Amino acid sequence: MTSDITWHNQIFQGDACTTLQHLPDSSIDLIVTSPPYADQRKNTYGGVHPDEYAAWFMPIAAELHRVLKPTGSFVLNIKERVVAGERHTYVLELILELKKQGWLWTEEYMWHKRNSFPGKWSNRFRDAWERCLHFTKERQFKMNQDAVRVPVGDWAESRLKNLSKTDKRRDESKVGSGFGKNISNWVGRDLVYPTNVIHLATECGNRNHSAAFPIGLPEWFIKLFSSPGDVVLDPFMGSGTTAIAAHRLGRYYVGTELKLEYIEVAQQRLNAEKTDISPLFEEIHGS
């Protein structure tokens, strides 16, 4: 099928808060974005002071809440920075402000950066992970858990060979945590559900943006929280990684970006992608 909605598969230049006002209410299925972190990427976006970050983001969040469908999800990739030798609380403050605005803080995923270089400072080591905060408008939302299942792993080959009586029933935790497991549930399974830790290397190939994330990150969330033909929004589009992921998976994309040079880079990358249309995209959108 081919969309007749003019803002589908478009990246608009401008401030996110202002540009988002042109999108219809409840028109977006999934939002995946990584905004400028507090007081960082100054050469790119000027920087937002940590003390002002939550207040800066809240008008944007209000527009995101308006355009997101009730069944939709909002995934925010963000990380606290160090100020005067300690972690600033701006991410925690932002979470609390988003909850006041009406968002449900449904889950927190961790992106483990597999290729993070080692390093040390006087009072800490190098970060090797970032938050991917999952917000929704309602308790019931679209989630395709089967789409992100992973191989069961080598542990199953030996562990599942000889099951005890305990392995064949739900065995409650001995420390009173309330958790339990039935080992026999894994017999015959090739794929299982993942944890909330996503193991991906950082972006190495895209040199055209100062803070590009790996395409596998938006791809994972697009598979999990949307379906082919849905619309994925990135209000801080940068060099177009979220749009490319959406295109590859047969979704429409829409984005906003302040810097014209990044929109041009994103469009070049998208044009290169569209010269080799994926089978799924062709099936959903037509040739």
Secondary structure, DSSP 8 states (H G I E B T S, - for coil): -----TTTTEEEES-HHHHGGGS-TT-EEEEEE----TT--HHHH----GGGHHHHHHHHHHHHHHHEEEEEEEEEEE---EETTEE--HHHHHHHHHHHHT-EEEEEEEEEETT----B-SS-B---EEEEEEEESSSS----GGGG-EE--THHHHHTTS--TGGGS-EE-TTS-S-EE-GGGGTT-SEE---SEEEE----S--SSTT---THHHHHHHHHH--TT-EEEESS-TTSHHHHHHHHTT-EEEEEES-HHHHHHHHHHHHHHHTT--HHHHHHH--
